[in-house]
Structures are given as structure tokens and as C-alpha cells.
Amino acid sequence: QVQLVESGGGLGQAGGSLRLSCAASGRTLSSYTMGWFRQTPGKEREIVAAINRSGGRTYYAASVKGRFTISRDNAKNTVYLQMNSLKPEDTAVYYCAADANIVVLTRLDYDYWGQGTQVTVSS
């Protein structure tokens, strides 16, 4: 079992940048496909980005492609989400997730989830 803790959320300005981190403990992160999701009140959780175990493949939602970058440092057991050119509609609670069996990066059924970190983007 792996435990995930997100950090780096907070208040950002439109056009600015924030970097989220997801630190894993309990198991080696290299065993897991990792994803970043976000959720706003009244809406379903949506996938933002995902990265395979080695970091050689990534997926981005159309709404963030070209602005966000997912990366991982398996030696540090940490996954990152670099968010540039922020927009007010990026405001959400962001969650990282891990799964040992997911290969197709558009899948949503991750086994392990962090507690989430709030990102608020002001216009």
C-alpha cells in the first residue's frame, strides 16, 4: 500500500504558475502509474494528467495541454505537476493518485489517492 501527500497548492494569479508535489511513502513509487485529478464543487473529479512508471509516457486533458507538465522523480518518490499560464477555471482541489496496474493513461480507476490540495486562481 502507498500513502500519498500533496503539497504546493494555494493562491495563484491568472497567467502565473504553481507547482504541485505528491510525495509517496510505504512503497516505491516506480511501481505505480501516477495521475493528477481535480474536482470542483458539484462536478465530477476529472483527470488532468497521468504518467507511466518510467516517465516515458504522459497524458494530458485537452484543457491543460500545453500549460501543465507532469513529471516524476522515482528516486525521490515524488510526482510533480507544473502548472503554467494559470486560468481561473483551473481553480479546484487537486488530487494525486497511484495505481500499480493501470497501463492506459486515460483510465480513471486508481487505487490510491491523496487528500487533495486546494488551488485557487484569481483573475
C-alpha positions as CSV (number, residue, x, y, z in Angstrom):
1,Q,0.0,0.0,0.0
2,V,1.2,3.5,-0.8
3,Q,0.4,6.7,1.0
4,L,0.2,10.0,-1.0
5,V,0.5,13.6,0.3
6,E,0.0,16.5,-2.0
7,S,1.6,20.0,-1.4
8,G,2.2,23.2,-3.2
9,G,-1.4,24.4,-3.7
10,G,-2.5,27.8,-2.8
11,L,-3.4,31.1,-4.4
12,G,-2.1,31.9,-7.9
13,Q,-2.8,34.6,-10.3
14,A,-4.1,34.2,-13.8
15,G,-1.2,33.8,-16.1
16,G,1.0,32.7,-13.3
17,S,2.5,29.4,-12.2
18,L,2.2,26.9,-9.4
19,R,3.9,23.6,-8.9
20,L,2.2,20.8,-7.0
21,S,4.1,17.9,-5.5
22,C,2.9,14.5,-4.5
23,A,5.2,12.6,-2.1
24,A,4.7,8.9,-1.7
25,S,5.6,6.6,1.2
26,G,5.1,3.0,2.0
27,R,6.0,1.6,-1.4
28,T,8.5,2.5,-4.1
29,L,6.8,5.0,-6.4
30,S,8.4,3.4,-9.5
31,S,5.9,0.6,-9.2
32,Y,3.0,2.9,-9.9
33,T,1.4,4.8,-12.7
34,M,0.6,8.2,-11.3
35,G,-2.2,10.7,-12.1
36,W,-3.3,14.1,-11.2
37,F,-7.0,14.8,-10.9
38,R,-9.1,17.8,-9.9
39,Q,-12.5,18.5,-8.6
40,T,-14.7,21.5,-8.1
41,P,-17.9,21.6,-6.1
42,G,-20.9,19.9,-7.8
43,K,-18.7,18.4,-10.6
44,E,-17.2,15.0,-11.1
45,R,-13.5,14.5,-10.5
46,E,-11.6,14.8,-13.8
47,I,-8.2,13.6,-14.8
48,V,-5.7,16.4,-15.5
49,A,-2.6,14.4,-16.4
50,A,-1.0,11.0,-16.0
51,I,2.5,9.5,-16.3
52,N,3.6,5.9,-16.6
53,R,6.0,4.2,-14.3
54,S,9.2,5.1,-16.1
55,G,8.1,8.6,-17.0
56,G,8.3,7.9,-20.7
57,R,4.6,8.3,-21.5
58,T,2.3,11.1,-20.4
59,Y,-1.3,12.1,-20.9
60,Y,-2.9,15.5,-20.6
61,A,-6.5,16.6,-20.6
62,A,-7.3,18.9,-23.5
63,S,-8.0,21.8,-21.1
64,V,-4.4,21.8,-19.7
65,K,-2.3,20.5,-22.6
66,G,0.5,22.9,-23.4
67,R,0.2,24.6,-20.0
68,F,0.7,21.8,-17.4
69,T,3.5,19.3,-17.2
70,I,3.5,16.1,-15.2
71,S,6.9,14.6,-14.2
72,R,8.2,12.2,-11.7
73,D,11.4,11.6,-9.7
74,N,11.3,8.0,-8.7
75,A,14.5,8.4,-6.6
76,K,12.7,11.0,-4.5
77,N,9.4,9.1,-4.6
78,T,7.7,12.3,-5.8
79,V,5.5,13.3,-8.7
80,Y,5.1,16.9,-9.8
81,L,2.5,18.9,-11.7
82,Q,3.9,22.2,-13.1
83,M,1.0,24.5,-13.9
84,N,1.8,27.5,-16.1
85,S,-0.4,30.1,-17.7
86,L,-3.0,29.5,-15.0
87,K,-6.6,30.4,-15.6
88,P,-9.4,31.0,-13.1
89,E,-11.1,27.8,-14.4
90,D,-8.1,25.8,-13.0
91,T,-9.4,26.6,-9.5
92,A,-10.1,23.2,-7.9
93,V,-9.0,20.7,-5.3
94,Y,-6.1,18.7,-6.9
95,Y,-5.5,15.1,-6.1
96,C,-2.7,12.8,-6.9
97,A,-3.4,9.1,-7.4
98,A,-1.4,5.9,-7.8
99,D,-2.2,2.5,-9.3
100,A,0.1,-0.5,-9.9
101,N,-2.0,-1.9,-12.7
102,I,-3.0,0.9,-14.9
103,V,-1.3,1.0,-18.3
104,V,-3.8,3.0,-20.4
105,L,-3.2,6.5,-19.1
106,T,-6.8,7.7,-19.7
107,R,-8.2,5.3,-17.1
108,L,-9.7,6.8,-14.0
109,D,-9.9,3.9,-11.6
110,Y,-6.8,4.5,-9.5
111,D,-6.4,2.5,-6.3
112,Y,-4.7,5.1,-4.0
113,W,-5.5,8.7,-3.5
114,G,-4.0,11.7,-1.6
115,Q,-6.1,14.0,0.5
116,G,-6.0,16.8,-2.0
117,T,-4.7,20.3,-2.1
118,Q,-6.6,23.5,-3.0
119,V,-5.6,25.6,-5.9
120,T,-7.3,28.9,-6.4
121,V,-6.6,31.1,-9.3
122,S,-7.6,34.8,-9.2
123,S,-8.3,36.8,-12.3
